Amino acid sequence: MAVITLQPGESFEHYHLEKSETYYVNGEVQLTFEGKSMLLTDGHRVIIPAKTSHTTKNIGVVVAQFGCNHTVYSPDEESIDEGEGAEESEEE
């Protein structure tokens, strides 16, 4: 598992050839992909489909860290497991 660190206001845009599972461990970030933006905080898990460009932005006031696994894509899986408290917003 890779651990990614973003400073407040920092963003990171990229894509993977395989499915990506992202686990947010610390902080508050905005994740944008497939035309949707959502607020993710501690405990949220997101599954991003293969070859999908996505941007993660630290919208908090402290350093955000999250772990990311890359696995073989399965089209039967849901894209988002929002968990408790995830908020969806319009893309800006």
Number of C-alpha atoms within 10 A of each C-alpha: 11 10 13 12 16 20 15 17 13 15 15 13 12 10 16 15 13 17 21 22 20 19 21 22 17 17 20 22 27 20 22 21 17 11 9 13 19 18 20 27 23 19 14 18 21 19 21 24 25 18 14 16 14 19 16 20 20 24 21 17 11 14 17 23 19 20 16 17 14 17 14 11 17 11 10 6 11 11 15 14 12 17 14 10 12 17 13 15 12 9 13 7
